[in-house]
Amino acid sequence: MVLGADIISIMGNSPFKNKYVIVDDVMNKFLNKEKERTPDLFLYALTFLHTLGSIEKKGYKIRLVKQVNEDENQISLFDSDVN
């Protein structure tokens, strides 16, 4: 999950912000953060984010999806007024 957060951080900043970008550009920036990172780690984290719906793909390009649903409230286990 930490690696996924790094990908979100990379894609949330310029020049990637709110645009479809080539996967290789994001991966290169991800790999340059630490020398222990591998392309496999990037792909695992990217797959995780795509499964959650945080990443949208279009061909060889990806984009960070930001969803804001003010109408939907997340149900808490501690709410006493849940139906």
Biopython code that builds the backbone (N, CA, C, O; Angstrom):
import numpy as np
from Bio.PDB.StructureBuilder import StructureBuilder

atoms = [
    (1, "MET", "N", (0.814, -1.193, 0.000)),
    (1, "MET", "CA", (0.000, 0.000, 0.000)),
    (1, "MET", "C", (0.862, 1.263, 0.000)),
    (1, "MET", "O", (0.464, 2.289, -0.551)),
    (2, "VAL", "N", (2.030, 1.186, 0.613)),
    (2, "VAL", "CA", (2.918, 2.350, 0.629)),
    (2, "VAL", "C", (3.371, 2.681, -0.786)),
    (2, "VAL", "O", (3.470, 3.851, -1.156)),
    (3, "LEU", "N", (3.644, 1.650, -1.572)),
    (3, "LEU", "CA", (4.065, 1.878, -2.953)),
    (3, "LEU", "C", (2.924, 2.474, -3.770)),
    (3, "LEU", "O", (3.149, 3.321, -4.635)),
    (4, "GLY", "N", (1.712, 2.035, -3.496)),
    (4, "GLY", "CA", (0.546, 2.607, -4.163)),
    (4, "GLY", "C", (0.380, 4.079, -3.813)),
    (4, "GLY", "O", (0.005, 4.886, -4.663)),
    (5, "ALA", "N", (0.659, 4.424, -2.563)),
    (5, "ALA", "CA", (0.583, 5.827, -2.143)),
    (5, "ALA", "C", (1.624, 6.661, -2.869)),
    (5, "ALA", "O", (1.371, 7.819, -3.201)),
    (6, "ASP", "N", (2.789, 6.084, -3.118)),
    (6, "ASP", "CA", (3.820, 6.799, -3.879)),
    (6, "ASP", "C", (3.381, 7.043, -5.322)),
    (6, "ASP", "O", (3.634, 8.109, -5.882)),
    (7, "ILE", "N", (2.726, 6.058, -5.915)),
    (7, "ILE", "CA", (2.229, 6.233, -7.284)),
    (7, "ILE", "C", (1.155, 7.315, -7.308)),
    (7, "ILE", "O", (1.133, 8.142, -8.219)),
    (8, "ILE", "N", (0.273, 7.318, -6.325)),
    (8, "ILE", "CA", (-0.759, 8.358, -6.248)),
    (8, "ILE", "C", (-0.106, 9.725, -6.090)),
    (8, "ILE", "O", (-0.534, 10.700, -6.708)),
    (9, "SER", "N", (0.927, 9.793, -5.265)),
    (9, "SER", "CA", (1.644, 11.056, -5.062)),
    (9, "SER", "C", (2.294, 11.543, -6.356)),
    (9, "SER", "O", (2.227, 12.728, -6.685)),
    (10, "ILE", "N", (2.917, 10.630, -7.077)),
    (10, "ILE", "CA", (3.566, 10.985, -8.358)),
    (10, "ILE", "C", (2.525, 11.481, -9.356)),
    (10, "ILE", "O", (2.729, 12.495, -10.023)),
    (11, "MET", "N", (1.411, 10.764, -9.454)),
    (11, "MET", "CA", (0.398, 11.119, -10.445)),
    (11, "MET", "C", (-0.424, 12.335, -10.037)),
    (11, "MET", "O", (-1.093, 12.936, -10.877)),
    (12, "GLY", "N", (-0.384, 12.701, -8.771)),
    (12, "GLY", "CA", (-1.122, 13.865, -8.311)),
    (12, "GLY", "C", (-0.371, 15.174, -8.493)),
    (12, "GLY", "O", (-0.913, 16.247, -8.229)),
    (13, "ASN", "N", (0.873, 15.090, -8.943)),
    (13, "ASN", "CA", (1.696, 16.289, -9.146)),
    (13, "ASN", "C", (1.951, 16.535, -10.626)),
    (13, "ASN", "O", (1.804, 15.634, -11.453)),
    (14, "SER", "N", (2.333, 17.761, -10.948)),
    (14, "SER", "CA", (2.665, 18.110, -12.333)),
    (14, "SER", "C", (3.847, 17.284, -12.792)),
    (14, "SER", "O", (4.706, 16.986, -11.963)),
    (15, "PRO", "N", (3.953, 16.907, -14.004)),
    (15, "PRO", "CA", (3.102, 17.162, -15.170)),
    (15, "PRO", "C", (2.017, 16.099, -15.362)),
    (15, "PRO", "O", (1.359, 16.072, -16.402)),
    (16, "PHE", "N", (1.827, 15.231, -14.378)),
    (16, "PHE", "CA", (0.886, 14.117, -14.517)),
    (16, "PHE", "C", (-0.513, 14.429, -14.017)),
    (16, "PHE", "O", (-1.439, 13.656, -14.262)),
    (17, "LYS", "N", (-0.683, 15.526, -13.333)),
    (17, "LYS", "CA", (-1.932, 15.830, -12.650)),
    (17, "LYS", "C", (-3.105, 15.970, -13.623)),
    (17, "LYS", "O", (-3.055, 16.750, -14.573)),
    (18, "ASN", "N", (-4.166, 15.193, -13.360)),
    (18, "ASN", "CA", (-5.431, 15.247, -14.111)),
    (18, "ASN", "C", (-5.289, 14.988, -15.602)),
    (18, "ASN", "O", (-6.085, 15.495, -16.392)),
    (19, "LYS", "N", (-4.287, 14.205, -16.004)),
    (19, "LYS", "CA", (-4.091, 13.881, -17.419)),
    (19, "LYS", "C", (-3.824, 12.389, -17.586)),
    (19, "LYS", "O", (-3.356, 11.715, -16.668)),
    (20, "TYR", "N", (-4.132, 11.897, -18.769)),
    (20, "TYR", "CA", (-3.691, 10.556, -19.123)),
    (20, "TYR", "C", (-2.218, 10.646, -19.482)),
    (20, "TYR", "O", (-1.823, 11.469, -20.308)),
    (21, "VAL", "N", (-1.404, 9.798, -18.858)),
    (21, "VAL", "CA", (0.035, 9.812, -19.107)),
    (21, "VAL", "C", (0.500, 8.401, -19.437)),
    (21, "VAL", "O", (-0.141, 7.419, -19.061)),
    (22, "ILE", "N", (1.613, 8.311, -20.137)),
    (22, "ILE", "CA", (2.174, 7.017, -20.512)),
    (22, "ILE", "C", (2.696, 6.321, -19.267)),
    (22, "ILE", "O", (3.370, 6.932, -18.438)),
    (23, "VAL", "N", (2.382, 5.044, -19.143)),
    (23, "VAL", "CA", (2.748, 4.256, -17.968)),
    (23, "VAL", "C", (4.252, 4.306, -17.709)),
    (23, "VAL", "O", (4.680, 4.399, -16.558)),
    (24, "ASP", "N", (5.055, 4.243, -18.768)),
    (24, "ASP", "CA", (6.512, 4.233, -18.613)),
    (24, "ASP", "C", (7.036, 5.496, -17.933)),
    (24, "ASP", "O", (8.008, 5.433, -17.180)),
    (25, "ASP", "N", (6.406, 6.633, -18.188)),
    (25, "ASP", "CA", (6.853, 7.879, -17.561)),
    (25, "ASP", "C", (6.647, 7.838, -16.051)),
    (25, "ASP", "O", (7.511, 8.270, -15.288)),
    (26, "VAL", "N", (5.510, 7.321, -15.628)),
    (26, "VAL", "CA", (5.223, 7.201, -14.200)),
    (26, "VAL", "C", (6.153, 6.164, -13.571)),
    (26, "VAL", "O", (6.664, 6.368, -12.470)),
    (27, "MET", "N", (6.368, 5.051, -14.274)),
    (27, "MET", "CA", (7.233, 3.999, -13.758)),
    (27, "MET", "C", (8.668, 4.495, -13.586)),
    (27, "MET", "O", (9.307, 4.186, -12.580)),
    (28, "ASN", "N", (9.177, 5.249, -14.538)),
    (28, "ASN", "CA", (10.542, 5.770, -14.417)),
    (28, "ASN", "C", (10.687, 6.679, -13.206)),
    (28, "ASN", "O", (11.687, 6.612, -12.493)),
    (29, "LYS", "N", (9.701, 7.521, -12.974)),
    (29, "LYS", "CA", (9.738, 8.408, -11.807)),
    (29, "LYS", "C", (9.652, 7.581, -10.513)),
    (29, "LYS", "O", (10.333, 7.885, -9.534)),
    (30, "PHE", "N", (8.818, 6.543, -10.515)),
    (30, "PHE", "CA", (8.679, 5.644, -9.374)),
    (30, "PHE", "C", (9.993, 4.921, -9.080)),
    (30, "PHE", "O", (10.408, 4.836, -7.925)),
    (31, "LEU", "N", (10.644, 4.406, -10.110)),
    (31, "LEU", "CA", (11.888, 3.647, -9.929)),
    (31, "LEU", "C", (13.040, 4.536, -9.477)),
    (31, "LEU", "O", (13.936, 4.072, -8.771)),
    (32, "ASN", "N", (13.029, 5.789, -9.868)),
    (32, "ASN", "CA", (14.119, 6.699, -9.510)),
    (32, "ASN", "C", (14.059, 7.162, -8.057)),
    (32, "ASN", "O", (15.023, 7.748, -7.564)),
    (33, "LYS", "N", (12.948, 6.916, -7.358)),
    (33, "LYS", "CA", (12.836, 7.339, -5.959)),
    (33, "LYS", "C", (13.783, 6.551, -5.055)),
    (33, "LYS", "O", (14.397, 7.129, -4.158)),
    (34, "GLU", "N", (13.909, 5.246, -5.276)),
    (34, "GLU", "CA", (14.785, 4.379, -4.485)),
    (34, "GLU", "C", (15.382, 3.322, -5.399)),
    (34, "GLU", "O", (14.710, 2.822, -6.301)),
    (35, "LYS", "N", (16.627, 2.986, -5.170)),
    (35, "LYS", "CA", (17.280, 2.026, -6.063)),
    (35, "LYS", "C", (16.813, 0.593, -5.853)),
    (35, "LYS", "O", (17.047, -0.259, -6.710)),
    (36, "GLU", "N", (16.150, 0.304, -4.717)),
    (36, "GLU", "CA", (15.663, -1.054, -4.455)),
    (36, "GLU", "C", (14.361, -1.364, -5.187)),
    (36, "GLU", "O", (13.940, -2.519, -5.238)),
    (37, "ARG", "N", (13.730, -0.360, -5.743)),
    (37, "ARG", "CA", (12.453, -0.575, -6.434)),
    (37, "ARG", "C", (12.668, -1.253, -7.779)),
    (37, "ARG", "O", (13.656, -1.010, -8.473)),
    (38, "THR", "N", (11.712, -2.111, -8.126)),
    (38, "THR", "CA", (11.795, -2.851, -9.380)),
    (38, "THR", "C", (10.521, -2.614, -10.193)),
    (38, "THR", "O", (9.503, -2.187, -9.649)),
    (39, "PRO", "N", (10.581, -2.893, -11.494)),
    (39, "PRO", "CA", (9.360, -2.787, -12.305)),
    (39, "PRO", "C", (8.235, -3.696, -11.806)),
    (39, "PRO", "O", (7.060, -3.348, -11.928)),
    (40, "ASP", "N", (8.584, -4.857, -11.246)),
    (40, "ASP", "CA", (7.565, -5.757, -10.700)),
    (40, "ASP", "C", (6.796, -5.093, -9.562)),
    (40, "ASP", "O", (5.570, -5.186, -9.503)),
    (41, "LEU", "N", (7.513, -4.423, -8.657)),
    (41, "LEU", "CA", (6.851, -3.731, -7.554)),
    (41, "LEU", "C", (5.910, -2.657, -8.074)),
    (41, "LEU", "O", (4.814, -2.472, -7.544)),
    (42, "PHE", "N", (6.342, -1.948, -9.113)),
    (42, "PHE", "CA", (5.492, -0.920, -9.709)),
    (42, "PHE", "C", (4.213, -1.532, -10.269)),
    (42, "PHE", "O", (3.120, -1.018, -10.032)),
    (43, "LEU", "N", (4.350, -2.628, -11.010)),
    (43, "LEU", "CA", (3.184, -3.255, -11.626)),
    (43, "LEU", "C", (2.235, -3.849, -10.590)),
    (43, "LEU", "O", (1.018, -3.801, -10.769)),
    (44, "TYR", "N", (2.780, -4.410, -9.506)),
    (44, "TYR", "CA", (1.923, -4.928, -8.436)),
    (44, "TYR", "C", (1.126, -3.789, -7.799)),
    (44, "TYR", "O", (-0.077, -3.917, -7.573)),
    (45, "ALA", "N", (1.795, -2.686, -7.513)),
    (45, "ALA", "CA", (1.121, -1.539, -6.887)),
    (45, "ALA", "C", (0.101, -0.930, -7.844)),
    (45, "ALA", "O", (-0.990, -0.543, -7.425)),
    (46, "LEU", "N", (0.450, -0.846, -9.124)),
    (46, "LEU", "CA", (-0.467, -0.294, -10.119)),
    (46, "LEU", "C", (-1.702, -1.182, -10.279)),
    (46, "LEU", "O", (-2.817, -0.677, -10.407)),
    (47, "THR", "N", (-1.507, -2.489, -10.271)),
    (47, "THR", "CA", (-2.620, -3.428, -10.351)),
    (47, "THR", "C", (-3.540, -3.277, -9.146)),
    (47, "THR", "O", (-4.763, -3.311, -9.283)),
    (48, "PHE", "N", (-2.951, -3.111, -7.969)),
    (48, "PHE", "CA", (-3.722, -2.893, -6.748)),
    (48, "PHE", "C", (-4.573, -1.631, -6.868)),
    (48, "PHE", "O", (-5.759, -1.650, -6.538)),
    (49, "LEU", "N", (-3.979, -0.537, -7.334)),
    (49, "LEU", "CA", (-4.708, 0.725, -7.484)),
    (49, "LEU", "C", (-5.808, 0.622, -8.534)),
    (49, "LEU", "O", (-6.889, 1.185, -8.361)),
    (50, "HIS", "N", (-5.539, -0.089, -9.615)),
    (50, "HIS", "CA", (-6.546, -0.271, -10.666)),
    (50, "HIS", "C", (-7.716, -1.104, -10.146)),
    (50, "HIS", "O", (-8.872, -0.827, -10.467)),
    (51, "THR", "N", (-7.413, -2.119, -9.346)),
    (51, "THR", "CA", (-8.459, -2.956, -8.761)),
    (51, "THR", "C", (-9.371, -2.146, -7.844)),
    (51, "THR", "O", (-10.579, -2.376, -7.795)),
    (52, "LEU", "N", (-8.786, -1.203, -7.122)),
    (52, "LEU", "CA", (-9.564, -0.347, -6.229)),
    (52, "LEU", "C", (-10.346, 0.734, -6.973)),
    (52, "LEU", "O", (-11.240, 1.361, -6.405)),
    (53, "GLY", "N", (-10.012, 0.949, -8.233)),
    (53, "GLY", "CA", (-10.683, 1.980, -9.011)),
    (53, "GLY", "C", (-10.019, 3.342, -8.901)),
    (53, "GLY", "O", (-10.618, 4.357, -9.259)),
    (54, "SER", "N", (-8.790, 3.373, -8.411)),
    (54, "SER", "CA", (-8.072, 4.641, -8.267)),
    (54, "SER", "C", (-7.331, 5.046, -9.535)),
    (54, "SER", "O", (-6.966, 6.209, -9.709)),
    (55, "ILE", "N", (-7.114, 4.080, -10.414)),
    (55, "ILE", "CA", (-6.406, 4.328, -11.672)),
    (55, "ILE", "C", (-7.319, 3.921, -12.817)),
    (55, "ILE", "O", (-7.949, 2.864, -12.781)),
    (56, "GLU", "N", (-7.380, 4.761, -13.817)),
    (56, "GLU", "CA", (-8.172, 4.490, -15.024)),
    (56, "GLU", "C", (-7.195, 4.338, -16.178)),
    (56, "GLU", "O", (-6.232, 5.099, -16.275)),
    (57, "LYS", "N", (-7.426, 3.368, -17.051)),
    (57, "LYS", "CA", (-6.509, 3.176, -18.177)),
    (57, "LYS", "C", (-7.206, 3.426, -19.499)),
    (57, "LYS", "O", (-8.413, 3.239, -19.650)),
    (58, "LYS", "N", (-6.396, 3.854, -20.442)),
    (58, "LYS", "CA", (-6.870, 4.116, -21.798)),
    (58, "LYS", "C", (-5.700, 3.817, -22.724)),
    (58, "LYS", "O", (-4.822, 4.658, -22.921)),
    (59, "GLY", "N", (-5.694, 2.621, -23.288)),
    (59, "GLY", "CA", (-4.552, 2.203, -24.108)),
    (59, "GLY", "C", (-3.326, 2.008, -23.226)),
    (59, "GLY", "O", (-3.369, 1.264, -22.245)),
    (60, "TYR", "N", (-2.228, 2.683, -23.581)),
    (60, "TYR", "CA", (-1.001, 2.607, -22.789)),
    (60, "TYR", "C", (-0.891, 3.760, -21.795)),
    (60, "TYR", "O", (0.173, 3.997, -21.222)),
    (61, "LYS", "N", (-1.977, 4.459, -21.600)),
    (61, "LYS", "CA", (-1.958, 5.614, -20.708)),
    (61, "LYS", "C", (-2.841, 5.357, -19.497)),
    (61, "LYS", "O", (-3.814, 4.605, -19.559)),
    (62, "ILE", "N", (-2.472, 6.005, -18.386)),
    (62, "ILE", "CA", (-3.241, 5.887, -17.148)),
    (62, "ILE", "C", (-3.515, 7.273, -16.590)),
    (62, "ILE", "O", (-2.840, 8.247, -16.923)),
    (63, "ARG", "N", (-4.533, 7.333, -15.726)),
    (63, "ARG", "CA", (-4.913, 8.596, -15.102)),
    (63, "ARG", "C", (-5.398, 8.305, -13.695)),
    (63, "ARG", "O", (-6.051, 7.292, -13.445)),
    (64, "LEU", "N", (-5.074, 9.200, -12.786)),
    (64, "LEU", "CA", (-5.543, 9.089, -11.412)),
    (64, "LEU", "C", (-7.001, 9.510, -11.355)),
    (64, "LEU", "O", (-7.365, 10.575, -11.854)),
    (65, "VAL", "N", (-7.834, 8.679, -10.747)),
    (65, "VAL", "CA", (-9.263, 8.951, -10.638)),
    (65, "VAL", "C", (-9.530, 9.512, -9.249)),
    (65, "VAL", "O", (-9.193, 8.895, -8.239)),
    (66, "LYS", "N", (-10.134, 10.678, -9.215)),
    (66, "LYS", "CA", (-10.512, 11.269, -7.945)),
    (66, "LYS", "C", (-12.026, 11.329, -7.904)),
    (66, "LYS", "O", (-12.650, 12.043, -8.689)),
    (67, "GLN", "N", (-12.612, 10.577, -6.987)),
    (67, "GLN", "CA", (-14.063, 10.551, -6.857)),
    (67, "GLN", "C", (-14.458, 11.218, -5.555)),
    (67, "GLN", "O", (-13.948, 10.881, -4.486)),
    (68, "VAL", "N", (-15.362, 12.157, -5.661)),
    (68, "VAL", "CA", (-15.892, 12.815, -4.473)),
    (68, "VAL", "C", (-17.398, 12.649, -4.491)),
    (68, "VAL", "O", (-18.094, 13.264, -5.300)),
    (69, "ASN", "N", (-17.885, 11.828, -3.609)),
    (69, "ASN", "CA", (-19.322, 11.599, -3.494)),
    (69, "ASN", "C", (-19.767, 12.107, -2.131)),
    (69, "ASN", "O", (-19.641, 11.410, -1.125)),
    (70, "GLU", "N", (-20.282, 13.312, -2.108)),
    (70, "GLU", "CA", (-20.722, 13.884, -0.843)),
    (70, "GLU", "C", (-22.047, 13.296, -0.384)),
    (70, "GLU", "O", (-22.379, 13.365, 0.799)),
    (71, "ASP", "N", (-22.806, 12.719, -1.308)),
    (71, "ASP", "CA", (-24.111, 12.161, -0.958)),
    (71, "ASP", "C", (-23.992, 10.821, -0.243)),
    (71, "ASP", "O", (-24.878, 10.439, 0.522)),
    (72, "GLU", "N", (-22.904, 10.114, -0.490)),
    (72, "GLU", "CA", (-22.738, 8.796, 0.099)),
    (72, "GLU", "C", (-21.890, 8.893, 1.356)),
    (72, "GLU", "O", (-20.786, 9.436, 1.336)),
    (73, "ASN", "N", (-22.414, 8.367, 2.431)),
    (73, "ASN", "CA", (-21.672, 8.324, 3.685)),
    (73, "ASN", "C", (-21.214, 6.905, 3.930)),
    (73, "ASN", "O", (-21.977, 5.954, 3.760)),
    (74, "GLN", "N", (-19.961, 6.768, 4.331)),
    (74, "GLN", "CA", (-19.456, 5.451, 4.646)),
    (74, "GLN", "C", (-20.026, 5.014, 5.993)),
    (74, "GLN", "O", (-20.019, 5.771, 6.963)),
    (75, "ILE", "N", (-20.509, 3.800, 6.031)),
    (75, "ILE", "CA", (-21.100, 3.276, 7.256)),
    (75, "ILE", "C", (-19.982, 2.878, 8.204)),
    (75, "ILE", "O", (-19.018, 2.224, 7.806)),
    (76, "SER", "N", (-20.116, 3.270, 9.430)),
    (76, "SER", "CA", (-19.140, 2.946, 10.455)),
    (76, "SER", "C", (-19.675, 1.800, 11.303)),
    (76, "SER", "O", (-20.884, 1.666, 11.492)),
    (77, "LEU", "N", (-18.778, 0.988, 11.805)),
    (77, "LEU", "CA", (-19.181, -0.078, 12.708)),
    (77, "LEU", "C", (-19.691, 0.471, 14.033)),
    (77, "LEU", "O", (-20.384, -0.229, 14.771)),
    (78, "PHE", "N", (-19.356, 1.707, 14.332)),
    (78, "PHE", "CA", (-19.667, 2.280, 15.623)),
    (78, "PHE", "C", (-20.891, 3.186, 15.597)),
    (78, "PHE", "O", (-21.270, 3.724, 16.638)),
    (79, "ASP", "N", (-21.521, 3.372, 14.437)),
    (79, "ASP", "CA", (-22.740, 4.159, 14.375)),
    (79, "ASP", "C", (-23.885, 3.393, 15.040)),
    (79, "ASP", "O", (-24.095, 2.211, 14.768)),
    (80, "SER", "N", (-24.607, 4.068, 15.898)),
    (80, "SER", "CA", (-25.698, 3.393, 16.589)),
    (80, "SER", "C", (-27.014, 3.475, 15.827)),
    (80, "SER", "O", (-27.953, 2.739, 16.129)),
    (81, "ASP", "N", (-27.091, 4.375, 14.829)),
    (81, "ASP", "CA", (-28.344, 4.568, 14.122)),
    (81, "ASP", "C", (-28.372, 3.900, 12.743)),
    (81, "ASP", "O", (-29.089, 4.355, 11.852)),
    (82, "VAL", "N", (-27.613, 2.847, 12.564)),
    (82, "VAL", "CA", (-27.588, 2.118, 11.301)),
    (82, "VAL", "C", (-28.813, 1.226, 11.235)),
    (82, "VAL", "O", (-29.160, 0.568, 12.216)),
    (83, "ASN", "N", (-29.478, 1.200, 10.070)),
    (83, "ASN", "CA", (-30.711, 0.409, 9.929)),
    (83, "ASN", "C", (-30.422, -1.062, 9.991)),
    (83, "ASN", "O", (-31.340, -1.876, 9.890)),
]
sb = StructureBuilder()
sb.init_structure("model")
sb.init_model(0)
sb.init_chain("A")
sb.init_seg("    ")
for serial, (resi, resn, name, xyz) in enumerate(atoms, 1):
    if name == "N":
        sb.init_residue(resn, " ", resi, " ")
    sb.init_atom(name, np.array(xyz, "f"), 0.0, 1.0, " ", f" {name:<3s}", serial, name[0])
structure = sb.get_structure()
